[in-house]
Amino acid sequence: MQLSVTGHHIELTDALQNYVKEKIKRIERHFDHVTNVHVILSPERHQQKAEATVHVSGADVFAYAVEDDMYAAIDLLVDKLDRQILKHKEKLQKRARGANGAKAAMAGMPE
């Protein structure tokens, strides 16, 4: 998995980059086919914004979060991404089971 962290109008400290890396590992734990993650951190007026695009097999997942604290924004962002990745994984599993289940049902049906 490739991870790139970018800061717009903010200095990216090592602590902030390491925090993002640790949180993004949770997504990879739930879904193995994550190829690329791009995270953008930026201040917006009096709040902090974190957004990310995750490239997975079969789709691109995007989410953003705005909070008063950058670490809270990253936490919320990863929660949103995690839910979307799990939903995508369930869809893939349903498609795979649905195709096999339909073939098995058709094979067992009399003509």
Biopython code that builds the backbone (N, CA, C, O; Angstrom):
import numpy as np
from Bio.PDB.StructureBuilder import StructureBuilder

atoms = [
    (1, "MET", "N", (0.846, -1.175, 0.000)),
    (1, "MET", "CA", (0.000, 0.000, 0.000)),
    (1, "MET", "C", (0.892, 1.238, 0.000)),
    (1, "MET", "O", (1.813, 1.360, 0.807)),
    (2, "GLN", "N", (0.603, 2.136, -0.906)),
    (2, "GLN", "CA", (1.304, 3.408, -0.951)),
    (2, "GLN", "C", (0.502, 4.439, -0.183)),
    (2, "GLN", "O", (-0.714, 4.535, -0.346)),
    (3, "LEU", "N", (1.175, 5.205, 0.647)),
    (3, "LEU", "CA", (0.515, 6.249, 1.427)),
    (3, "LEU", "C", (1.226, 7.559, 1.176)),
    (3, "LEU", "O", (2.442, 7.656, 1.346)),
    (4, "SER", "N", (0.473, 8.568, 0.773)),
    (4, "SER", "CA", (1.059, 9.903, 0.640)),
    (4, "SER", "C", (0.234, 10.872, 1.474)),
    (4, "SER", "O", (-0.994, 10.903, 1.393)),
    (5, "VAL", "N", (0.932, 11.653, 2.268)),
    (5, "VAL", "CA", (0.290, 12.641, 3.135)),
    (5, "VAL", "C", (0.765, 14.010, 2.662)),
    (5, "VAL", "O", (1.965, 14.264, 2.569)),
    (6, "THR", "N", (-0.193, 14.893, 2.365)),
    (6, "THR", "CA", (0.113, 16.227, 1.874)),
    (6, "THR", "C", (-0.511, 17.249, 2.804)),
    (6, "THR", "O", (-1.603, 17.038, 3.331)),
    (7, "GLY", "N", (0.182, 18.349, 3.001)),
    (7, "GLY", "CA", (-0.354, 19.428, 3.816)),
    (7, "GLY", "C", (-0.495, 20.688, 2.985)),
    (7, "GLY", "O", (0.464, 21.111, 2.338)),
    (8, "HIS", "N", (-1.664, 21.291, 2.990)),
    (8, "HIS", "CA", (-1.898, 22.556, 2.311)),
    (8, "HIS", "C", (-1.931, 23.648, 3.366)),
    (8, "HIS", "O", (-2.802, 23.652, 4.236)),
    (9, "HIS", "N", (-0.998, 24.561, 3.291)),
    (9, "HIS", "CA", (-0.900, 25.681, 4.231)),
    (9, "HIS", "C", (-0.715, 25.209, 5.669)),
    (9, "HIS", "O", (-1.157, 25.865, 6.612)),
    (10, "ILE", "N", (-0.068, 24.081, 5.820)),
    (10, "ILE", "CA", (0.209, 23.550, 7.159)),
    (10, "ILE", "C", (1.541, 22.805, 7.086)),
    (10, "ILE", "O", (1.853, 22.160, 6.085)),
    (11, "GLU", "N", (2.310, 22.904, 8.152)),
    (11, "GLU", "CA", (3.570, 22.183, 8.206)),
    (11, "GLU", "C", (3.303, 20.775, 8.728)),
    (11, "GLU", "O", (2.749, 20.594, 9.812)),
    (12, "LEU", "N", (3.704, 19.789, 7.941)),
    (12, "LEU", "CA", (3.499, 18.406, 8.357)),
    (12, "LEU", "C", (4.647, 17.978, 9.270)),
    (12, "LEU", "O", (5.793, 17.869, 8.834)),
    (13, "THR", "N", (4.335, 17.742, 10.508)),
    (13, "THR", "CA", (5.340, 17.265, 11.449)),
    (13, "THR", "C", (5.436, 15.748, 11.357)),
    (13, "THR", "O", (4.541, 15.091, 10.825)),
    (14, "ASP", "N", (6.514, 15.204, 11.874)),
    (14, "ASP", "CA", (6.671, 13.747, 11.886)),
    (14, "ASP", "C", (5.583, 13.090, 12.718)),
    (14, "ASP", "O", (5.091, 12.015, 12.375)),
    (15, "ALA", "N", (5.209, 13.739, 13.813)),
    (15, "ALA", "CA", (4.165, 13.192, 14.686)),
    (15, "ALA", "C", (2.835, 13.092, 13.930)),
    (15, "ALA", "O", (2.115, 12.101, 14.053)),
    (16, "LEU", "N", (2.521, 14.124, 13.154)),
    (16, "LEU", "CA", (1.272, 14.131, 12.399)),
    (16, "LEU", "C", (1.287, 13.056, 11.313)),
    (16, "LEU", "O", (0.294, 12.355, 11.125)),
    (17, "GLN", "N", (2.398, 12.923, 10.603)),
    (17, "GLN", "CA", (2.513, 11.895, 9.569)),
    (17, "GLN", "C", (2.439, 10.497, 10.160)),
    (17, "GLN", "O", (1.773, 9.625, 9.602)),
    (18, "ASN", "N", (3.109, 10.271, 11.274)),
    (18, "ASN", "CA", (3.062, 8.957, 11.926)),
    (18, "ASN", "C", (1.663, 8.634, 12.424)),
    (18, "ASN", "O", (1.235, 7.481, 12.373)),
    (19, "TYR", "N", (0.947, 9.643, 12.905)),
    (19, "TYR", "CA", (-0.415, 9.442, 13.389)),
    (19, "TYR", "C", (-1.322, 8.993, 12.235)),
    (19, "TYR", "O", (-2.131, 8.079, 12.391)),
    (20, "VAL", "N", (-1.175, 9.647, 11.085)),
    (20, "VAL", "CA", (-1.969, 9.272, 9.910)),
    (20, "VAL", "C", (-1.635, 7.847, 9.485)),
    (20, "VAL", "O", (-2.537, 7.066, 9.182)),
    (21, "LYS", "N", (-0.354, 7.500, 9.459)),
    (21, "LYS", "CA", (0.067, 6.152, 9.056)),
    (21, "LYS", "C", (-0.525, 5.090, 9.975)),
    (21, "LYS", "O", (-1.014, 4.063, 9.505)),
    (22, "GLU", "N", (-0.481, 5.333, 11.280)),
    (22, "GLU", "CA", (-1.021, 4.370, 12.239)),
    (22, "GLU", "C", (-2.526, 4.196, 12.061)),
    (22, "GLU", "O", (-3.033, 3.076, 12.133)),
    (23, "LYS", "N", (-3.238, 5.284, 11.830)),
    (23, "LYS", "CA", (-4.689, 5.209, 11.676)),
    (23, "LYS", "C", (-5.083, 4.537, 10.365)),
    (23, "LYS", "O", (-6.064, 3.795, 10.325)),
    (24, "ILE", "N", (-4.335, 4.784, 9.298)),
    (24, "ILE", "CA", (-4.659, 4.200, 7.992)),
    (24, "ILE", "C", (-4.422, 2.688, 7.997)),
    (24, "ILE", "O", (-5.040, 1.966, 7.215)),
    (25, "LYS", "N", (-3.541, 2.206, 8.861)),
    (25, "LYS", "CA", (-3.307, 0.759, 8.961)),
    (25, "LYS", "C", (-4.591, 0.015, 9.300)),
    (25, "LYS", "O", (-4.759, -1.142, 8.915)),
    (26, "ARG", "N", (-5.503, 0.678, 10.023)),
    (26, "ARG", "CA", (-6.770, 0.045, 10.398)),
    (26, "ARG", "C", (-7.589, -0.318, 9.154)),
    (26, "ARG", "O", (-8.258, -1.351, 9.122)),
    (27, "ILE", "N", (-7.529, 0.529, 8.150)),
    (27, "ILE", "CA", (-8.264, 0.261, 6.911)),
    (27, "ILE", "C", (-7.683, -0.964, 6.221)),
    (27, "ILE", "O", (-8.418, -1.829, 5.744)),
    (28, "GLU", "N", (-6.373, -1.028, 6.174)),
    (28, "GLU", "CA", (-5.721, -2.162, 5.518)),
    (28, "GLU", "C", (-5.975, -3.466, 6.277)),
    (28, "GLU", "O", (-5.957, -4.544, 5.683)),
    (29, "ARG", "N", (-6.206, -3.369, 7.563)),
    (29, "ARG", "CA", (-6.506, -4.560, 8.363)),
    (29, "ARG", "C", (-7.864, -5.146, 7.979)),
    (29, "ARG", "O", (-8.065, -6.358, 8.051)),
    (30, "HIS", "N", (-8.805, -4.272, 7.568)),
    (30, "HIS", "CA", (-10.138, -4.741, 7.204)),
    (30, "HIS", "C", (-10.258, -5.169, 5.745)),
    (30, "HIS", "O", (-11.110, -5.991, 5.408)),
    (31, "PHE", "N", (-9.408, -4.614, 4.875)),
    (31, "PHE", "CA", (-9.521, -4.919, 3.449)),
    (31, "PHE", "C", (-8.120, -4.960, 2.860)),
    (31, "PHE", "O", (-7.403, -3.960, 2.895)),
    (32, "ASP", "N", (-7.722, -6.117, 2.313)),
    (32, "ASP", "CA", (-6.353, -6.327, 1.851)),
    (32, "ASP", "C", (-6.024, -5.628, 0.539)),
    (32, "ASP", "O", (-4.854, -5.354, 0.268)),
    (33, "HIS", "N", (-7.020, -5.336, -0.274)),
    (33, "HIS", "CA", (-6.774, -4.865, -1.633)),
    (33, "HIS", "C", (-6.693, -3.348, -1.751)),
    (33, "HIS", "O", (-7.137, -2.784, -2.752)),
    (34, "VAL", "N", (-6.135, -2.682, -0.750)),
    (34, "VAL", "CA", (-5.918, -1.237, -0.796)),
    (34, "VAL", "C", (-4.584, -1.013, -1.495)),
    (34, "VAL", "O", (-3.549, -1.504, -1.044)),
    (35, "THR", "N", (-4.610, -0.261, -2.612)),
    (35, "THR", "CA", (-3.377, -0.057, -3.364)),
    (35, "THR", "C", (-2.727, 1.288, -3.084)),
    (35, "THR", "O", (-1.501, 1.382, -3.010)),
    (36, "ASN", "N", (-3.545, 2.344, -2.925)),
    (36, "ASN", "CA", (-2.999, 3.681, -2.806)),
    (36, "ASN", "C", (-3.905, 4.529, -1.918)),
    (36, "ASN", "O", (-5.129, 4.474, -2.041)),
    (37, "VAL", "N", (-3.307, 5.308, -1.030)),
    (37, "VAL", "CA", (-4.061, 6.219, -0.161)),
    (37, "VAL", "C", (-3.406, 7.592, -0.252)),
    (37, "VAL", "O", (-2.193, 7.721, -0.082)),
    (38, "HIS", "N", (-4.211, 8.614, -0.520)),
    (38, "HIS", "CA", (-3.709, 9.989, -0.570)),
    (38, "HIS", "C", (-4.491, 10.824, 0.436)),
    (38, "HIS", "O", (-5.706, 10.981, 0.312)),
    (39, "VAL", "N", (-3.789, 11.360, 1.434)),
    (39, "VAL", "CA", (-4.406, 12.142, 2.500)),
    (39, "VAL", "C", (-3.956, 13.598, 2.360)),
    (39, "VAL", "O", (-2.770, 13.878, 2.186)),
    (40, "ILE", "N", (-4.918, 14.520, 2.439)),
    (40, "ILE", "CA", (-4.623, 15.945, 2.389)),
    (40, "ILE", "C", (-5.118, 16.582, 3.687)),
    (40, "ILE", "O", (-6.284, 16.446, 4.059)),
    (41, "LEU", "N", (-4.217, 17.274, 4.361)),
    (41, "LEU", "CA", (-4.550, 17.964, 5.612)),
    (41, "LEU", "C", (-4.443, 19.466, 5.363)),
    (41, "LEU", "O", (-3.458, 19.942, 4.798)),
    (42, "SER", "N", (-5.471, 20.212, 5.794)),
    (42, "SER", "CA", (-5.438, 21.659, 5.572)),
    (42, "SER", "C", (-6.280, 22.383, 6.614)),
    (42, "SER", "O", (-7.294, 21.859, 7.076)),
    (43, "PRO", "N", (-5.853, 23.598, 6.984)),
    (43, "PRO", "CA", (-6.677, 24.418, 7.880)),
    (43, "PRO", "C", (-7.733, 25.172, 7.074)),
    (43, "PRO", "O", (-7.444, 25.690, 5.994)),
    (44, "GLU", "N", (-8.941, 25.232, 7.596)),
    (44, "GLU", "CA", (-10.035, 25.952, 6.953)),
    (44, "GLU", "C", (-10.613, 26.915, 7.981)),
    (44, "GLU", "O", (-11.326, 26.496, 8.894)),
    (45, "ARG", "N", (-10.319, 28.171, 7.843)),
    (45, "ARG", "CA", (-10.755, 29.219, 8.773)),
    (45, "ARG", "C", (-10.412, 28.841, 10.202)),
    (45, "ARG", "O", (-9.234, 28.865, 10.559)),
    (46, "HIS", "N", (-11.376, 28.493, 11.033)),
    (46, "HIS", "CA", (-11.091, 28.160, 12.437)),
    (46, "HIS", "C", (-11.157, 26.665, 12.691)),
    (46, "HIS", "O", (-11.180, 26.224, 13.840)),
    (47, "GLN", "N", (-11.188, 25.881, 11.612)),
    (47, "GLN", "CA", (-11.279, 24.428, 11.765)),
    (47, "GLN", "C", (-10.195, 23.752, 10.942)),
    (47, "GLN", "O", (-9.540, 24.376, 10.108)),
    (48, "GLN", "N", (-10.023, 22.466, 11.195)),
    (48, "GLN", "CA", (-9.024, 21.667, 10.493)),
    (48, "GLN", "C", (-9.744, 20.660, 9.603)),
    (48, "GLN", "O", (-10.724, 20.043, 10.021)),
    (49, "LYS", "N", (-9.259, 20.497, 8.380)),
    (49, "LYS", "CA", (-9.902, 19.597, 7.430)),
    (49, "LYS", "C", (-8.932, 18.489, 7.035)),
    (49, "LYS", "O", (-7.764, 18.744, 6.741)),
    (50, "ALA", "N", (-9.426, 17.273, 7.032)),
    (50, "ALA", "CA", (-8.659, 16.113, 6.578)),
    (50, "ALA", "C", (-9.496, 15.413, 5.525)),
    (50, "ALA", "O", (-10.671, 15.120, 5.750)),
    (51, "GLU", "N", (-8.894, 15.145, 4.376)),
    (51, "GLU", "CA", (-9.602, 14.425, 3.320)),
    (51, "GLU", "C", (-8.690, 13.354, 2.757)),
    (51, "GLU", "O", (-7.466, 13.481, 2.797)),
    (52, "ALA", "N", (-9.293, 12.296, 2.231)),
    (52, "ALA", "CA", (-8.498, 11.185, 1.719)),
    (52, "ALA", "C", (-9.209, 10.499, 0.564)),
    (52, "ALA", "O", (-10.436, 10.406, 0.523)),
    (53, "THR", "N", (-8.408, 10.027, -0.363)),
    (53, "THR", "CA", (-8.887, 9.186, -1.450)),
    (53, "THR", "C", (-8.176, 7.846, -1.329)),
    (53, "THR", "O", (-6.948, 7.782, -1.266)),
    (54, "VAL", "N", (-8.958, 6.788, -1.298)),
    (54, "VAL", "CA", (-8.411, 5.435, -1.167)),
    (54, "VAL", "C", (-8.730, 4.672, -2.444)),
    (54, "VAL", "O", (-9.894, 4.545, -2.824)),
    (55, "HIS", "N", (-7.699, 4.168, -3.102)),
    (55, "HIS", "CA", (-7.873, 3.365, -4.301)),
    (55, "HIS", "C", (-7.859, 1.898, -3.888)),
    (55, "HIS", "O", (-6.862, 1.396, -3.369)),
    (56, "VAL", "N", (-8.972, 1.222, -4.124)),
    (56, "VAL", "CA", (-9.083, -0.201, -3.814)),
    (56, "VAL", "C", (-9.475, -0.933, -5.084)),
    (56, "VAL", "O", (-9.853, -0.311, -6.077)),
    (57, "SER", "N", (-9.385, -2.242, -5.052)),
    (57, "SER", "CA", (-9.764, -3.007, -6.229)),
    (57, "SER", "C", (-11.257, -2.820, -6.490)),
    (57, "SER", "O", (-12.094, -3.176, -5.661)),
    (58, "GLY", "N", (-11.570, -2.267, -7.634)),
    (58, "GLY", "CA", (-12.965, -2.110, -8.012)),
    (58, "GLY", "C", (-13.571, -0.756, -7.730)),
    (58, "GLY", "O", (-14.688, -0.496, -8.177)),
    (59, "ALA", "N", (-12.883, 0.131, -7.001)),
    (59, "ALA", "CA", (-13.499, 1.431, -6.680)),
    (59, "ALA", "C", (-12.464, 2.398, -6.108)),
    (59, "ALA", "O", (-11.361, 2.018, -5.717)),
    (60, "ASP", "N", (-12.873, 3.660, -6.080)),
    (60, "ASP", "CA", (-12.138, 4.699, -5.368)),
    (60, "ASP", "C", (-13.057, 5.223, -4.278)),
    (60, "ASP", "O", (-14.217, 5.538, -4.544)),
    (61, "VAL", "N", (-12.559, 5.318, -3.072)),
    (61, "VAL", "CA", (-13.361, 5.758, -1.929)),
    (61, "VAL", "C", (-12.822, 7.115, -1.470)),
    (61, "VAL", "O", (-11.618, 7.279, -1.276)),
    (62, "PHE", "N", (-13.732, 8.089, -1.298)),
    (62, "PHE", "CA", (-13.345, 9.424, -0.860)),
    (62, "PHE", "C", (-14.117, 9.798, 0.393)),
    (62, "PHE", "O", (-15.299, 9.479, 0.528)),
    (63, "ALA", "N", (-13.440, 10.476, 1.304)),
    (63, "ALA", "CA", (-14.102, 10.992, 2.508)),
    (63, "ALA", "C", (-13.343, 12.212, 2.998)),
    (63, "ALA", "O", (-12.156, 12.388, 2.723)),
    (64, "TYR", "N", (-14.070, 13.055, 3.738)),
    (64, "TYR", "CA", (-13.418, 14.189, 4.384)),
    (64, "TYR", "C", (-14.073, 14.438, 5.731)),
    (64, "TYR", "O", (-15.207, 14.031, 5.982)),
    (65, "ALA", "N", (-13.322, 15.121, 6.592)),
    (65, "ALA", "CA", (-13.820, 15.430, 7.924)),
    (65, "ALA", "C", (-13.289, 16.801, 8.339)),
    (65, "ALA", "O", (-12.143, 17.152, 8.056)),
    (66, "VAL", "N", (-14.142, 17.563, 9.011)),
    (66, "VAL", "CA", (-13.766, 18.892, 9.505)),
    (66, "VAL", "C", (-14.020, 18.919, 11.015)),
    (66, "VAL", "O", (-15.127, 18.639, 11.474)),
    (67, "GLU", "N", (-12.993, 19.257, 11.766)),
    (67, "GLU", "CA", (-13.076, 19.329, 13.228)),
    (67, "GLU", "C", (-12.241, 20.509, 13.722)),
    (67, "GLU", "O", (-11.520, 21.137, 12.946)),
    (68, "ASP", "N", (-12.345, 20.803, 15.006)),
    (68, "ASP", "CA", (-11.555, 21.882, 15.600)),
    (68, "ASP", "C", (-10.089, 21.485, 15.760)),
    (68, "ASP", "O", (-9.203, 22.336, 15.693)),
    (69, "ASP", "N", (-9.835, 20.196, 15.971)),
    (69, "ASP", "CA", (-8.491, 19.680, 16.181)),
    (69, "ASP", "C", (-8.115, 18.777, 15.009)),
    (69, "ASP", "O", (-8.954, 18.001, 14.552)),
    (70, "MET", "N", (-6.884, 18.854, 14.511)),
    (70, "MET", "CA", (-6.461, 18.053, 13.365)),
    (70, "MET", "C", (-6.488, 16.559, 13.684)),
    (70, "MET", "O", (-6.868, 15.748, 12.839)),
    (71, "TYR", "N", (-6.088, 16.199, 14.895)),
    (71, "TYR", "CA", (-6.089, 14.782, 15.269)),
    (71, "TYR", "C", (-7.524, 14.237, 15.319)),
    (71, "TYR", "O", (-7.764, 13.093, 14.935)),
    (72, "ALA", "N", (-8.460, 15.038, 15.783)),
    (72, "ALA", "CA", (-9.862, 14.619, 15.805)),
    (72, "ALA", "C", (-10.392, 14.490, 14.377)),
    (72, "ALA", "O", (-11.174, 13.585, 14.084)),
    (73, "ALA", "N", (-9.973, 15.386, 13.496)),
    (73, "ALA", "CA", (-10.393, 15.311, 12.094)),
    (73, "ALA", "C", (-9.865, 14.040, 11.443)),
    (73, "ALA", "O", (-10.572, 13.400, 10.664)),
    (74, "ILE", "N", (-8.630, 13.671, 11.756)),
    (74, "ILE", "CA", (-8.047, 12.439, 11.208)),
    (74, "ILE", "C", (-8.802, 11.224, 11.736)),
    (74, "ILE", "O", (-9.091, 10.300, 10.977)),
    (75, "ASP", "N", (-9.123, 11.215, 13.028)),
    (75, "ASP", "CA", (-9.892, 10.105, 13.607)),
    (75, "ASP", "C", (-11.242, 9.948, 12.916)),
    (75, "ASP", "O", (-11.634, 8.838, 12.554)),
    (76, "LEU", "N", (-11.949, 11.057, 12.736)),
    (76, "LEU", "CA", (-13.256, 11.022, 12.089)),
    (76, "LEU", "C", (-13.132, 10.579, 10.636)),
    (76, "LEU", "O", (-13.966, 9.819, 10.146)),
    (77, "LEU", "N", (-12.111, 11.042, 9.957)),
    (77, "LEU", "CA", (-11.859, 10.658, 8.564)),
    (77, "LEU", "C", (-11.660, 9.157, 8.444)),
    (77, "LEU", "O", (-12.253, 8.517, 7.575)),
    (78, "VAL", "N", (-10.836, 8.596, 9.304)),
    (78, "VAL", "CA", (-10.549, 7.163, 9.242)),
    (78, "VAL", "C", (-11.799, 6.352, 9.582)),
    (78, "VAL", "O", (-12.018, 5.291, 8.999)),
    (79, "ASP", "N", (-12.619, 6.832, 10.513)),
    (79, "ASP", "CA", (-13.883, 6.148, 10.814)),
    (79, "ASP", "C", (-14.781, 6.104, 9.583)),
    (79, "ASP", "O", (-15.371, 5.067, 9.280)),
    (80, "LYS", "N", (-14.887, 7.225, 8.874)),
    (80, "LYS", "CA", (-15.718, 7.275, 7.670)),
    (80, "LYS", "C", (-15.176, 6.347, 6.583)),
    (80, "LYS", "O", (-15.930, 5.607, 5.953)),
    (81, "LEU", "N", (-13.864, 6.396, 6.374)),
    (81, "LEU", "CA", (-13.252, 5.530, 5.367)),
    (81, "LEU", "C", (-13.433, 4.062, 5.715)),
    (81, "LEU", "O", (-13.690, 3.236, 4.840)),
    (82, "ASP", "N", (-13.299, 3.745, 6.984)),
    (82, "ASP", "CA", (-13.442, 2.367, 7.432)),
    (82, "ASP", "C", (-14.846, 1.839, 7.135)),
    (82, "ASP", "O", (-15.006, 0.719, 6.650)),
    (83, "ARG", "N", (-15.858, 2.653, 7.431)),
    (83, "ARG", "CA", (-17.238, 2.233, 7.138)),
    (83, "ARG", "C", (-17.446, 2.032, 5.638)),
    (83, "ARG", "O", (-18.084, 1.065, 5.223)),
    (84, "GLN", "N", (-16.912, 2.937, 4.833)),
    (84, "GLN", "CA", (-17.085, 2.820, 3.384)),
    (84, "GLN", "C", (-16.343, 1.604, 2.828)),
    (84, "GLN", "O", (-16.852, 0.918, 1.941)),
    (85, "ILE", "N", (-15.152, 1.338, 3.341)),
    (85, "ILE", "CA", (-14.377, 0.174, 2.885)),
    (85, "ILE", "C", (-15.093, -1.118, 3.261)),
    (85, "ILE", "O", (-15.165, -2.041, 2.449)),
    (86, "LEU", "N", (-15.619, -1.196, 4.472)),
    (86, "LEU", "CA", (-16.354, -2.399, 4.877)),
    (86, "LEU", "C", (-17.599, -2.601, 4.023)),
    (86, "LEU", "O", (-17.937, -3.733, 3.679)),
    (87, "LYS", "N", (-18.281, -1.515, 3.678)),
    (87, "LYS", "CA", (-19.460, -1.597, 2.819)),
    (87, "LYS", "C", (-19.068, -2.087, 1.424)),
    (87, "LYS", "O", (-19.765, -2.912, 0.833)),
    (88, "HIS", "N", (-17.957, -1.579, 0.905)),
    (88, "HIS", "CA", (-17.465, -2.015, -0.402)),
    (88, "HIS", "C", (-17.097, -3.506, -0.370)),
    (88, "HIS", "O", (-17.378, -4.245, -1.314)),
    (89, "LYS", "N", (-16.470, -3.929, 0.720)),
    (89, "LYS", "CA", (-16.079, -5.335, 0.869)),
    (89, "LYS", "C", (-17.316, -6.234, 0.902)),
    (89, "LYS", "O", (-17.332, -7.295, 0.278)),
    (90, "GLU", "N", (-18.355, -5.807, 1.631)),
    (90, "GLU", "CA", (-19.595, -6.581, 1.692)),
    (90, "GLU", "C", (-20.244, -6.684, 0.322)),
    (90, "GLU", "O", (-20.760, -7.741, -0.040)),
    (91, "LYS", "N", (-20.225, -5.595, -0.447)),
    (91, "LYS", "CA", (-20.785, -5.622, -1.801)),
    (91, "LYS", "C", (-20.058, -6.635, -2.673)),
    (91, "LYS", "O", (-20.685, -7.400, -3.405)),
    (92, "LEU", "N", (-18.727, -6.634, -2.590)),
    (92, "LEU", "CA", (-17.949, -7.584, -3.378)),
    (92, "LEU", "C", (-18.266, -9.021, -2.975)),
    (92, "LEU", "O", (-18.377, -9.898, -3.832)),
    (93, "GLN", "N", (-18.413, -9.262, -1.678)),
    (93, "GLN", "CA", (-18.722, -10.610, -1.204)),
    (93, "GLN", "C", (-20.118, -11.034, -1.632)),
    (93, "GLN", "O", (-20.324, -12.188, -2.006)),
    (94, "LYS", "N", (-21.086, -10.112, -1.583)),
    (94, "LYS", "CA", (-22.444, -10.441, -2.014)),
    (94, "LYS", "C", (-22.480, -10.766, -3.495)),
    (94, "LYS", "O", (-23.164, -11.700, -3.912)),
    (95, "ARG", "N", (-21.742, -9.998, -4.295)),
    (95, "ARG", "CA", (-21.692, -10.271, -5.730)),
    (95, "ARG", "C", (-21.110, -11.647, -6.002)),
    (95, "ARG", "O", (-21.622, -12.396, -6.835)),
    (96, "ALA", "N", (-20.040, -11.972, -5.296)),
    (96, "ALA", "CA", (-19.389, -13.268, -5.497)),
    (96, "ALA", "C", (-20.302, -14.406, -5.053)),
    (96, "ALA", "O", (-20.411, -15.420, -5.743)),
    (97, "ARG", "N", (-20.952, -14.247, -3.916)),
    (97, "ARG", "CA", (-21.876, -15.277, -3.434)),
    (97, "ARG", "C", (-23.125, -15.340, -4.299)),
    (97, "ARG", "O", (-23.650, -16.421, -4.567)),
    (98, "GLY", "N", (-23.593, -14.190, -4.730)),
    (98, "GLY", "CA", (-24.801, -14.150, -5.554)),
    (98, "GLY", "C", (-24.603, -14.855, -6.878)),
    (98, "GLY", "O", (-25.497, -15.564, -7.341)),
    (99, "ALA", "N", (-23.460, -14.677, -7.488)),
    (99, "ALA", "CA", (-23.181, -15.323, -8.766)),
    (99, "ALA", "C", (-23.073, -16.838, -8.580)),
    (99, "ALA", "O", (-23.617, -17.605, -9.376)),
    (100, "ASN", "N", (-22.373, -17.265, -7.531)),
    (100, "ASN", "CA", (-22.234, -18.700, -7.275)),
    (100, "ASN", "C", (-23.550, -19.297, -6.811)),
    (100, "ASN", "O", (-23.892, -20.417, -7.191)),
    (101, "GLY", "N", (-24.283, -18.569, -6.005)),
    (101, "GLY", "CA", (-25.577, -19.058, -5.530)),
    (101, "GLY", "C", (-26.574, -19.201, -6.657)),
    (101, "GLY", "O", (-27.353, -20.154, -6.668)),
    (102, "ALA", "N", (-26.571, -18.286, -7.601)),
    (102, "ALA", "CA", (-27.494, -18.359, -8.737)),
    (102, "ALA", "C", (-27.145, -19.549, -9.628)),
    (102, "ALA", "O", (-28.039, -20.231, -10.127)),
    (103, "LYS", "N", (-25.866, -19.801, -9.828)),
    (103, "LYS", "CA", (-25.451, -20.950, -10.645)),
    (103, "LYS", "C", (-25.852, -22.256, -9.960)),
    (103, "LYS", "O", (-26.323, -23.187, -10.614)),
    (104, "ALA", "N", (-25.665, -22.320, -8.655)),
    (104, "ALA", "CA", (-26.021, -23.535, -7.915)),
    (104, "ALA", "C", (-27.530, -23.744, -7.932)),
    (104, "ALA", "O", (-27.992, -24.878, -8.052)),
    (105, "ALA", "N", (-28.302, -22.671, -7.814)),
    (105, "ALA", "CA", (-29.751, -22.785, -7.837)),
    (105, "ALA", "C", (-30.221, -23.222, -9.218)),
    (105, "ALA", "O", (-31.137, -24.038, -9.326)),
    (106, "MET", "N", (-29.624, -22.705, -10.249)),
    (106, "MET", "CA", (-30.012, -23.077, -11.620)),
    (106, "MET", "C", (-29.635, -24.519, -11.923)),
    (106, "MET", "O", (-30.351, -25.205, -12.652)),
    (107, "ALA", "N", (-28.528, -24.983, -11.378)),
    (107, "ALA", "CA", (-28.089, -26.349, -11.633)),
    (107, "ALA", "C", (-29.022, -27.359, -10.957)),
    (107, "ALA", "O", (-29.214, -28.465, -11.461)),
    (108, "GLY", "N", (-29.592, -26.979, -9.830)),
    (108, "GLY", "CA", (-30.447, -27.886, -9.087)),
    (108, "GLY", "C", (-31.905, -27.863, -9.540)),
    (108, "GLY", "O", (-32.686, -28.715, -9.114)),
    (109, "MET", "N", (-32.292, -26.919, -10.387)),
    (109, "MET", "CA", (-33.681, -26.779, -10.826)),
    (109, "MET", "C", (-33.994, -27.712, -11.988)),
    (109, "MET", "O", (-33.200, -27.833, -12.921)),
    (110, "PRO", "N", (-35.139, -28.364, -11.933)),
    (110, "PRO", "CA", (-35.547, -29.195, -13.085)),
    (110, "PRO", "C", (-36.033, -28.299, -14.230)),
    (110, "PRO", "O", (-36.575, -27.218, -14.003)),
    (111, "GLU", "N", (-35.831, -28.766, -15.450)),
    (111, "GLU", "CA", (-36.254, -27.976, -16.617)),
    (111, "GLU", "C", (-37.653, -28.242, -17.021)),
    (111, "GLU", "O", (-38.141, -27.650, -17.984)),
]
sb = StructureBuilder()
sb.init_structure("model")
sb.init_model(0)
sb.init_chain("A")
sb.init_seg("    ")
for serial, (resi, resn, name, xyz) in enumerate(atoms, 1):
    if name == "N":
        sb.init_residue(resn, " ", resi, " ")
    sb.init_atom(name, np.array(xyz, "f"), 0.0, 1.0, " ", f" {name:<3s}", serial, name[0])
structure = sb.get_structure()
